[in-house]
Amino acid sequence: MALGIGVWVAFYLVGHRGIDPVAEGIAAFTALISFGFGAYVLIRRVRRGPQH
């Protein structure tokens, strides 16, 4: 789910290049956090199995 949110926000940023720089920074930070959390969960599940 987190990876999907990160992808959605990234596509939103690509499509809306003229938005306020502060809003763009907040969205980019949100995408970065979502990608990071999604990668963490994915790597943890691959290494430890689905029960952890």
C-alpha distance (Angstrom), angle and dihedral (degrees) to the residues before:
residue distance angle dihedral
M1 . . .
A2 3.80 . .
L3 3.80 91.6 .
G4 3.81 89.6 51.3
I5 3.79 91.6 51.7
G6 3.80 90.2 48.9
V7 3.79 91.5 51.3
W8 3.81 91.9 46.9
V9 3.81 92.6 51.1
A10 3.81 91.5 46.4
F11 3.82 91.4 52.1
Y12 3.80 89.3 46.9
L13 3.80 90.4 54.2
V14 3.80 92.1 49.1
G15 3.79 91.3 51.2
H16 3.81 96.3 44.8
R17 3.79 105.8 47.1
G18 3.81 94.7 152.9
I19 3.80 98.8 63.8
D20 3.79 125.5 119.0
P21 3.84 111.8 -70.7
V22 3.81 92.0 -127.4
A23 3.80 91.7 52.3
E24 3.80 89.5 46.4
G25 3.81 90.5 52.5
I26 3.78 92.5 48.8
A27 3.82 91.0 49.3
A28 3.81 92.1 47.5
F29 3.81 90.3 50.1
T30 3.81 89.9 49.3
A31 3.81 91.1 51.4
L32 3.82 91.0 48.1
I33 3.81 92.7 50.2
S34 3.82 91.2 46.4
F35 3.81 92.5 50.2
G36 3.80 90.7 47.2
F37 3.78 94.7 49.8
G38 3.80 92.6 44.0
A39 3.80 91.6 50.2
Y40 3.81 90.6 48.1
V41 3.81 92.5 52.6
L42 3.81 93.0 43.9
I43 3.82 93.5 49.9
R44 3.81 91.7 45.0
R45 3.81 91.5 51.7
V46 3.81 92.7 47.6
R47 3.81 92.5 49.6
R48 3.83 100.7 39.9
G49 3.77 103.7 24.9
P50 3.79 131.9 -113.5
Q51 3.83 95.7 -67.1
H52 3.84 95.8 66.5
